[in-house]
Amino acid sequence: MVRPALRILQSTLTLVLLANCTFRPVAAPVVAAVASDTATATSTETPSPPTPPPPTTTPTPSDTPTPLPTPEGGITRGPYLQSPTSDSIVIVWETDRPMPCEVIYGRLGTFDQRMMSPGDGLRHEATLSGLEPGTEYNYWVASNGYPLSKAASFRTSPSSSDASFTFVAFGDTRTGDAVHRQIAARILALHPDFVIHTGDLVPHGSIDSDWDRFFQIEQPLLASVPLFPSPGNHEENDRRYFEAFVLPGNEHWYAFDWGNARIISLQIDGIVPFGKQSEQVQWLQSMLASTTQEWVIVVFHVPAYDAVLNDEMEHAVRLNIVPLLERYGVDLVLNGHSHNYQRLLVNGITYVVTGGGGAELYRVTHPLPDTQAYYNGHHFVEFTIQGDTLTGKALTSDGTVIDTFSLRSHRSTK
């Protein structure tokens, strides 16, 4: 379908964010920590991405201002970043009608390259390749030379020799839109290299409007920071989850390397099998056995150790997954599902439950014997890796530090 001729010119673009939704309040959070430090973080405002100088319609974009697009078409989702590597990244967006689209991009301070999105439908995926490792790039999305989005930036993953980076983990955003929005803004202000979501992104994975709301809330963050999600039970193993994201491997379970770390994501949601002889667990063993990375981090939704739920599925995780984690010296496990913060140390592995992204809270009243710290409130966790040392910092939605800890990689001690 050919896009209608441009008739009306406008001079500005607007991004529409979903209005705050109300959520049921809970009792004041309770904090308990063992061998952990707490401090108050300074509140910062979320920076607004710069408005790009619109390119000319010549083959090589320049800084010369030109008219912006007509209201006959626009972006309804995105743009958002997916599957970054040291030399490539995928940029995804959707438009309200079929139209040819492109990404205009370049190294920081320039917009001198173009990449067309295949086809001219509603969904667009543009793979930028031939990039430099650990390098920052500018980009925006355009149609027929007219920008459809504000300028944003991204960083490619570093080479394996670069052992310094930061990432954030959080989960169970679901229904708490106001808190979710606040946490997303806090994360953006930290400028991490990537974000991990531990599952239950939306209330119902089979409902389109739930996904629309998720991407509206996350849009400023995901335009500049790549997201690596793990599916939770509320995603329902629905096609909408797998259509929304562009992930490595078969997308149900996948692995990627970042600097000196291997991150492995599983689908532990009570829907897809994870018995000892299942395809997923056999794949997990091969990923653990083959890596030579200094750090090994595993992410999945349902925790092996949880002071609140402690149900049959968690027992199955301890039976089928934990023995492999211990055998191959996994350093850190990130989970969601329980709507609180818990940090445990079990047989040398640090387990972090981070399910406080917005959903109604579950209160820890009787921590497990291996619990190092817990918090009954909304939060996210920032991780920094410097060589063989990892530092974790859990923060509330208003930026207050509730727990800090540090680890040495198992491989550094061998």
N, C-alpha and C positions, 0 to 999 in steps of 0.2 A: 504494500500500500504506500503511495507517495504522499508525503506530507503536504497539506495545502500551502499555497503561496503565502509568504509573510506579508501581512497587511498593516499591522499596528505595531509601532515601536514603543517600547517602554524603557525607562532609564534605571530602574532598580529591580532587584530581586528580593523576595522575602522568603524566609524559611518559616513554616508554620509548625509550631510545637504543640503537642497535645496538651490541653488544659489539665491542671492538677486534678487528680481524682482523690476522693476521700478514702481513708482506710480506718479500720477499727483500732482505736488506741489500746495499748496494753499497759500493764503495770510498769513502774519505773524499772529500768534494767538493773540487774545485779551483777557485780563483778567479783570474781574470786580468782586469785592467781597464786601459783606456787613457783618460786624462783623466777619471777618475771618482773621487769621494770615497767613503770608507767610514767607518762608525762603528758602535758597538754600540747597539742600541735597548734601551730598558728593557722588561723583561718585565712584562706586565700580566695580570691574571686576567680571564676572560670574565664580564661581569656577567650575573646571572640576571634575566630579565624579571620585573617585579612581579606578584604574584598579585592578580587584580582583586577589588574588592568585588563579590560577586555581585549582580545586579540583582533587583529585585522583579518579579513577573509583571504589574505594571501596565503600561499602554501606554508610559509614560515611565520608563525605568530610573532607579534611584536608588542610593545607596550603602548601602541597608539590606540586611544579609546575609540570604540565604535558602538553603534546602538546595540542594546541588549535584546533578548528574544521577545517575540510577541507572546501574548497570553494564550495562543492557540495550542501550546503544549508545554509541559514542564515535568519535573521529577516528583514522583510520589513516594519513593523510598530510596534512601541513600543520598550520595554515594557512600559506600563503606568498603573497607579494606579486608582482603582475604588472602590466605595462604602465601604470606611473604617468604621469600628465600633470600639467599645472598645476592642473587642476580635477577629476581623477578618478583612481581606482585600482581594480584588480581583485584581489579576495581569493579564493583557491582553497583548497579542502580536500576530503578524502574521508572518508566514514564507513563503519563496518563493516556497516551495514544502512541501508535507505532510511529517511529521516526528514526532516521539515521543519526547515530551519535558517535562521539569520539572523546578521547581523553587528551588534553593538551598539558604537557608536563615538561619538566627539566630539572636539572640539579638546582639546589637552593639558590634563588635569585634569578632564575631564568625560566622561560616557557618556550622552548625551542624545538619540541618534538611532539608528534601526534601519533595516536594509536586508535584506529577505528574499532568500534564494537561490531562484531559479526552480525549481519542482518539488521533489520530496522523494525523490530517488534517492540513489545512493552518491556521486556527484561533484557538487560545489557550486561555483558561481562567482557571487560577488556583486560588482556594479559600484557603487562609491560615487561619486556625482557631485555637482556643485555645491560642490566643495571650494575652498579658498583657495590661491593659489600659494605655494610655499615655506613651507608651514605644517605643523606637527607635529600628528598626531592619535593618540589612543588607540583601541584596538579589542579586542574578543574575539569568539569565535564561540559561539553559543548555539543551543539547540533548545527550543522552547516556554518560553523565558525562562530556561532553566538553562544556565550556561556550560559549554561543552565544551573550551575552551582557556584558557590563562593570558592575562593582558593583555599586549599588545605595542603598539608604536607604529610610525608611519611618517611620512615627510615627502613631500609632493607636490613635483613639480619646480618650480623657480623660474620667474619670468617671464624673458623674453629680455633684459630690462635688468639682471638679476642675473647678474653674470659671476664668481661665486665659488662653487665647489663641489669636492667630492672624490669620486673613484670608485676602484675596485680592479679589476684584471684578473688572472686566473689560468686555468689550463687543464690538461687531461689528468689529471683526478683518478682515473678508472678504478678500478684495483685496490688502490691504496695507502690503505686505509681509515683507518689510524691517523694517517698524515701528513695526509690530507684533513681529518680531524676537527680536527687541531691547527691547520691553516691556516684553516679556517672560523672557529674560535674567535678566532684572531688578527685576522682581518678584522672580526669583530663588535665586538671591542674598539676598533677605529678609528672605528666609526660612519660609514662612507662613505654617500654619497647613493644609490649603486647599485653593483652588481657586474656585471662582464662575464666570461663564461666563454668561452674560446677554442676549446672543442670537446673531444670525447672525454670526456664527462661520466661515462660508464659503460663497462664492458667490452664489453657486448653490448646494443645498443638494442632487440633483439627479445626480451629476457628480462625478465619482470616483476620478478623478485626483485632484479635489478641496479638497477632504478629505485627499488624500495622502499628499498634500502640507501642510494642516493644521497640521497633525501629525508629519511631518518632522520638521516644525518650532517649534512645542511645545515639541518635544521629550525630550530634556534635562530637561525641567520643569516637565513634566508629569511623568517622571521616578521616581521622588522623592516627588512630591506634588499632591495629589488627586484633580481631577477636577470634579465639579458639574455644568453642563451646564443647561440652560433653552433654549428651542428651539425658534428661531426667524422666521420671515416670509421667510428668505432666506434658511432656512433648508427645507422648502417646505413640512413639515410633511413627509419627505421621509424615507423609510425603512433604508437607509444608516446611518442616525443619530441614530436610535434606535438599529441597529446592532453594531455600533461602541462603544456605551456606555453601561455600566452595572450599572443601577441606581435603587434606591428603588422603591417599589410600581409598578405602571403600566408604569413608566418611562416617561409618558406624563406629569403627575403632581405627585409630590412626596414630602416627608418630611423626615428630619433627625434631630437628636439631637446631639449637640456637646457641651460638658460641660454643662453650664447653659442656653444654647440657643436652640430654635427650629427654623430651617430654612425650609421654605416652598417654593417650586418652582412650578410655574404654566406654562401652555402653552397658553399664550396670544399672538397669532401670526396672527389673522385674518382668520385662517383656522379651528381650533377646536372651537366649540361653548363655550361661557362663559356667557350665559344668566343666570338670577337669578335662574331658575329651571333646569339648565344644571347639568349633573353629576359632572363636574369639580367644579362648584361653591358650590354645596351641599357638596362635599368632603372638600373644603376649609373651610366651616363653621364648619364641624366636627373637623378638625385639630385645628382650632383656639379655639373652645370651650373646647377641651379636654386637652390642654396643661397646665402644671403647671410650665413650665420653666420660668426663670426670664426674658429672652429676647425672643422676637418674631420678626423674620425677614422674609419678603416675597420678592421673586424674580420673575420677569417676564419681557418679552421683551418690549411690547408697554407701555409707561408711561401713567399715568393718567394726569400728568401735564407736559407740554412741551411748551417752548416759541417759538419753530420753526414750528413744524408740525401742532399740534392742529387740528387733523382731526376727522372724525366720530368715528373711533375706540377708540380714547382717550376718547371721550364723553361716549362711551359704557362702558369703564373701570370705569369711574367715577360713572356711573349709577349702575353697577352690582357688582363691586369689592370693591370700596372705602367704601361704608356703612359698610361692614363686617370688614374691616380693622379698622375703627373708633370704631365700637361697641365693638370689642374684644381687643382694646388697643395695636395694633401693634406698635412696636417701630421704625422700619426702613424698607423702601421699596427700592429695587434696580431694576433699569430698564436700558434698552439700547435704540435701535431704532433711537434715535436722536444722530448724531455723534458729540458729544460735552460733556462737563461736566456741570451739573446743580445740585444745592442743594437747595431744597425748604422746608419750614416748613408750613404745612397745617393742621389746627385743631389738633395740637399736634403731628403729624406724620412727620418724616423727610423722604423726598423723594430724592433719589440720582439717577440722570441719568448719567450713565457712558457708553457711546457709542463711546469712542475715542481710540479703540484698533488697528486701522490701516486703516479703511475705509475712503473715502473722507469726509472731514469735512462739517458739517452744521453750519452756523454762527448764534449765538444768537445776535440779534441787539436790541430787545425790551424785556428785561426780564419781567417775570410775577411779579405781586405785591408781591407774597409770596417768591420770589427768594432771597436766602441768599448769594449765590455766583454762578458764572459761569465762564467757560473758553472755548475758541474756539480753542482747540488744542488736540493733542493725549495725552492720559494719562491712569492711572489706579488708584485705590483707595485701600489703606491699612487700615484695621480695627483691633483694639486691644480691647478686652474685658477684664476688670479686675473687677470682681464682678459685681456691679450694674452700672459701668461706661463703656461707649464705647467711644473710641477715633477714629476719622476718619482723614485720611491724603491723600489728592489727590496729585499725583506726575506726572510730565511730563515723556515722554519717555527717557529723559536724566537725570532724577532723581531730578529735581527741584520741591520743594513743592509749590503748587498753592493754597491750601486751607486746613485748619485744623478746626476741630470742635469736640465737646464732647456732649454726651447725658447721661442722667440717665434713667434707665429702668422704664417704667410706673409702673411695679409691685413693685418696690422698694419704691415708694411714697405712696402706698396704706396702 
